[in-house]
Amino acid sequence: MVGRHAAGRRRAALATLGTLVLTGIPAAAAAAPPPAPGPLPSAARTLGADRPSPQVLRAMERDLRLTRAQAAARLVNEEEAGTRAGRLHNALGGHFAGAWVSGKTSAELTVATTHAEDVPAIKAQGAKAAVVKTPLSALEALKAKMDAAAVRVKTHDTPVWYVDVPANRVVVEATRQSAATAFIKAAGAADRGVAVRVSADRPRLMENLVGGEAYYINNAARCSIGFSITKSQQQGFVSAGHCGKAGARTTGYNKADQGTFQGSTFPGKDMSWVAVNSGWTATADVKGEGGRNTEVAGSVQALVGASVCRSGSTSGWHCGTIQQHNTSVDYAEGTVGGLTRTTVCSEPGDSGGPFISGGQAQGVTSGGSGDCTSGGTTFYQPVNPILSTFGLTLKTATVQTGPPAPQGTGTANAWSSGRVYEVGTIVTHAGVRYQCLQTHQAQGAWSPEGTPALWQRM
């Protein structure tokens, strides 16, 4: 009976969704020009993608080999695609098998489903439909089994495993086929279609004991500042957990006293935050191309295939694309889960530095392989889990109205500025129910009724 009710709700959601076209985005099959924008702002305008910083555009031109116009169009397309993917994620329910963008300007959004009858609703949202065998929830459950196995068995020769959404499978990267086979068997996944990619790459953490700029831990190791944050009246920044343990002291790029690690998790996750003294001020700035700053507008999670740029104290500013979310990596120091894998390069000393997509904070550099001469792969710890774990508020160029509300306080399910919301979360605001479309930390300027890029009225 429960299953029948769920199916009915899904059909109703799809029927409604099939009639919707987001502001400024025509359905794929429409022959007429796009409709004139309505009274609600588009996702790109709401999230600032239509006002990209010159530093982001220049780096995208260089690293992704785009023209200035292509880079600007790509950022807009990626923000709009995120909203459409969120609507379809919520409407498809258990049929949803992932979403990703592709093409030079990310003009094509693909949404995967396990049921062919969902195809018309997907196309009505201007997306390409892919009918696949396995829902995303099942792939994530399979990966969770492998995470659990990694606690029991050695994974030195199987250092990376993840859900490959476009390929609709779980992938293990191993130095030897036999090592991958043994790991898959230990996880009880021998007959679950797990793919193996043999590679000599062994991801490493990106800290460095060589002097330079950024910030220093106990006058020894060097890492890079991630994003500025506040916790009540305390200012600080987030970084990688492997950069320092709670209680470790930091000095700035100029070797002036800076602050103290207040919280740090590594391995398992790779996250930390540092409280700074009165000599340092939190800003919404990230050091961009040519040393010029670019501003952070929020923390809306980007789709697979989206462009992303990274800043680090060793290699500077580099861009690439997101390959997979929820990746597990076995470093020599321990296994870290929930990372995002990218095509961006990095080098020792870049650890902790920020990843940003357009104006949206994505995460802090964890580790990787290769370098910025020959190219490489870099993993980042997503920023939203850091904010929610430590109760932090991201410093942004938009106005925040206060600190995050503690979980379990206020009206049940009431929307609250500063709280991190996942796709599918239902809240109430001003007596109306809304469902979250994209994972993000809520801001005062982004209340549900005025932010259709992030919230759908129910």
N, C-alpha and C positions, 0 to 999 in steps of 0.2 A: 504494500500500500504506500509506504514511504517512497519507494522508487517511482511509483505511478504519479504521485504528487510532484516529485522533483522533475519528472519528465514533462508534466503539464506546465510547471512554472518555466521550464526551459523553452518550451514551444511558445509560450506567451511572450517571453522576453525576446525571442528571435523574431516573432511576428512584429513586435513593436520596433525592434531594431532594424528590420528590413525596410521600414519606411523612413528611417532617419538618414540624413546626410549632414555631416558636420559643417559648420559655417565655413564657407570658402572652399570646400572639398567636394567635387562632384562625384557621383557614383561612376565606377569604371566603365559601365556600359552606356552611360549617358552620351548622346550625340550632341546635345545642346551645350552652350557655354555654361561655366559654373554659375550658380545663382549668386546674386549680390549678397555680400555679407549682411547677416542679420544683426540684431541689437546686441547679441552676446559676442565677446571677443573670441577670435580663433585661438587655438592652442599656442601657435607661434607668437602671437601678440601678448597673450597672457604670461608666457614663460620667458619672453625676451629674446626668442630666437630670431626675430625680425630686426634686432638691433645688436648684431654680433660685434665683438671687439675686433679692431684691426689686427691685434696680436694672434687671435684665434684663426682668423682668415688667412693670414700670411703663413702660419705654420701648416694649416691644412693644404694650402697651395703647394708648399714645398714637399711635405711628407706623403700626401695622398695624390699628388700630381693633378691638381685641379686648377681651373681658372678661378679668379675672384668671384665671378658670377656663379660658377658651379658650387663653390664652397658655401656661399650664402644660401643658395637654393637647397643645398643638402641639409643645413641646420634647420631650416623651416620645415622641410619634408619630414625630418626625423621627429620633430616635436609633434607635428600633426599626426604622424603614424602612431605615436605612443598613445594618444587619446583614442584613436580608432581601435587599436589593439586591446586597450583596456575595456572598451565597451563590449567587444566580441569575447574577450576572456570571461567577463561576467555573464554574458548571455549564453555562451556555449556550455558553461559549467564543466561537468566531468568529461565532455567530449573534447575540450580544448587541449591541443597538443603543442602549443607554442606559437610564437610570432617573431618575424625578423624582417629587416629591410635590406634591400640590395640595389645595385646599380650605381653609376657614377655619382648621382645626386640623391641616392636613397629614395628614388621616386616610386619604387615598387615595394609595397607592404605585402607580405605573405602571411596568412594565418592558417594554421593546420588544425584539422579536426579529424576525429575518428569516424564521423558519420557523414555520408554523402548528402543527406538531406539538409545539412547546414550550409551547403555551398551557396545557394542564392542569397542568404542573409550576409555571408562574408563578402560576396561580390557587391552587394548593395552598399557596403561601406567603402567601396573603392579599393578593395584588397583582392589579391589573388588567393584562391583557395587551394590548399593541399590536403588531400584525404590520405591519412596515414593509418598505421595499424595500432599504435600505442599512445594513450593519452599522456600528457606531461606529468600528471600525478603519479602514474605507474613508473615512468622513467625516473622520477625523483625518488620514489620508494626503493627502486633497484639500486640507485646510487647510494642511498642511505645504508643499504645492506653492505655495500663495499666500504663505506666509511666505518661501519662497525667492525668489519673484518680487519681493517687496517690497524685497529687497536690491538688485535690478537696476533697478527703475523707481521713479519718484516716487509716493508715496501720500498726498500732502497732501490731495487731494480724496476719498480713500477711507480715512478715518482708523481704521476699525474693521472687523474681520472675525472670524468665530467659527463654531463648530459649534452650531447650534440643535437640541439633542437632541429636545425634544418635537415639533418640526416635521420632524425627520429630514433636515436639509439644512445646507449651509454658507451663511452670510449675509454679504454685504458691505454696510456702511453707507457711503453716499457723499453728497457735497453735490450731485452731478449724476449722472444716469443714464449719460451718456456716459463719465464718469470711471470708473464701476464697470465698464462694458462693456469699456473699454480694459484695466483691471487684470485682469479675469477672462481676457481673451484673452492677456495677457502671461503669465499663469500656466498657460496651456494647459488651461483649464477651461471653455472656451466651451460645450461640449456636456455638462457635468456637472451641470446643474440648480442652479447656484449662484443663490440669490435675492438681490435687491437691495432695500435699504431706503433711500430718499432722505431725508436729514435734514440740517438746518443745524448740528447739534451738532458741535463740534470739541473733543474732550477736551483738557484742559490739566493740567499738574502742579499739585499742591496745596501748594507751598511759598510763603513770604511773607517780605518784607523788613521788615514792620511789627513793632515790638516787642510782646511779650506773654509768656505763660507757655510751658510745655513746655521744649524745649531749643534752643540756638542754635549755629550753625555758624560758626566763625571770627568771632564777635561780630557777625554780619550776618544771614544767613538764619535763619528759624525753621521747625522741623518738630516733629513729635510722636513721643514714644517709642512703640515698638511693644510688644514683649514682653520681659521680663527673661529673660536666658539666663546660662549659665555655660560656660566652656571650660576644663576642668581646674579649677584653683583661681581662675581669672580670672572676675570678674563683669562683666556688661554688658547690652546690650539690642540688639534688631534694629530696623531701620527701613528706609526706602526708600533705594535706591541714589542717586537723584537729589538727596538731601539733602546728601550730602558725599562727597568722594573720600578714599581711603585717606590717612591722615596729617593730615586736617583735625581741628582741635581743637573740642571742644564745651564749652559751659557750660550749667548747668541753668536751670530756671525762675527761680531766684533769682540768676542770673548768677554763681554760684560755679563754680570750675573743676570739670569733670566727667570728661572722658575724651578719647579719640582714636579716629577711625575706623580699624579694623584691616583691613577688607575692604569693597569696594563695587563693584557691577556695575551700569552703566547707560550707554547703552541695551542692548538685548538682553533683559536682565532688569532688575528694579528692586529690588535687595536690598543691604543693608549691615548691618554690625554695629559697635558701639562698645564698647570696653573702658573701664570706668570706674575712677576712683581709689578709694582706701579710704574716702573720705567718702560714698560711695553704696553702697547695699545692694540686691541683686536680690531682688525679691519676686514672688509669684504674682498680684499685684493689677493690675487694670485700673480706671482711673477711670470710674465709671459715672454713672448718673442722679443729679443733685443733688450731684455731687462725692463720692458714696459709692463705695467700692471693691467690685468683684466679683472673685472668684478664678478663675484659669485651672486647669482640671483636666487638660487634655491637648491634643492637636492632631489629633483625628479629623476628616477632611475631610467636610463636609456635602454633601448631594445638591442638585441643581438643584431650586429651589422652596422650599428650606428657609429659615427665618428667620435673619437675621444682623444684629448690631448693631455700631456703630462708635463709637470714642471719639476725639476730636480736640481740639487745644488752641484752635481757633478756634470751632467750632460745637458742641462738646460731644458729647452722646450721642444717636445716632439709629439707627433700625432700618429694615429693609426685607427683601427676599428675594433669593436668589441666582438670577440669570437664566441665565448660562452660565459654564462653566469653559473654560480653554484659549482665551482671547480674545487676539487681537493688536490692539494700538493703536498708531497712528502719531502720536506727539506731535511738536511742532515741533522738539524736541531729538533725536528718533530713535525708532525702532520698538521696542516691548517686546512680547514674546510670553509666553504662559502665564499671563496675568492672568485673574481672575475678575470678571465683570460683575455688578453689583447694582443694585437700585432705591434704595439708600441715598443720601442727599444728602451733600455735603461742600463745604468752602470752603478757599481758600488758607490755608496754615498747618496744615491737618489731615494733610498728607503724613507718611507713616511711622507714623501712629497705628494701633491694633489693631482688627481685625475679629474678632468672637467669636460663635459660635453656641451658645447655651446656656452651657456652661462650656468649650467647645472652641475653642482658638485657630484662626483660619482664615487670617489674613494681615495685611499692612500696607498702608495706603492708598497708592495710586500716583497716580491722577489721575481726572479725570472732567469732566462738564459740568453746567451749572446751578448752583443754590445751595440753601441750606436754607430759603429764603423761598418760592421758586417750585417747588422740587423739582428733582431731577436724577438723574444716573447716576454711580456711582463704581466704579472698578476697583481691585482689590487684588492685590498680589503674594502668592501663597500662602506660608504660613510653613514648611511642611515642606521645600520645596526650599531655603529659606534655611538651615535647620538642617543639612541634609545637605551643602550646598555648602561651608559654612564649618566644619563639624564642631562644631556647638553643641548644647547641651542646654537645652531649654525649662524654665524655672522653673515648677513647678506646685505645686498644693496637696497632691498625692500625693507619696509618697517616691520619689526616684530612688536607685538603688544605685550609680551611677557614671557616668563620661563615656561618650560614644559609642565603641564599638569601631571602630578604623580598618578600612576595607574591606580584605579580603584577609587578616585575621588570625583566629586561632582556628580551630575546626573548620569545615569547609566547610558553608555554609548553616545554621550553628548560630544560634538566636535570641539576640539580644544587646540588652540595655537600652541605650537611647540612639540606636539605629539607626532610620532612617526606612524603613518598609516600605510598598510599593505593593500595591494589590489584586491578588491572584493569586500573590504571592510565596510560595514554599514554604520552610519552615524545619524544623529538627529541634530538639527540646527534651526533655531527659530520655529520649532514645531514641525519641521519638514524632514523627511528621511532622504538620505543621499548614500550612494555607493561609490567607493573609491575606484578610480580608473587607472591611476599610476602611483606606484610607491613613492612617497615623499614625506618630508617633515613639514607639517602645516605651519603657515605663517599668517599673521594677522591680516595681511593684505590679500590672502588667498582663501577667504571663507567660502564655503561650498556654493552659496547662491550666486556668487560672481565669478566662479572659476570652473566653467564647464570642461576645461582641459583636464581637470583633476577629479571632478565629481559629477555624477549623474543623478538627477532627481528621480526618485522612485515613485 
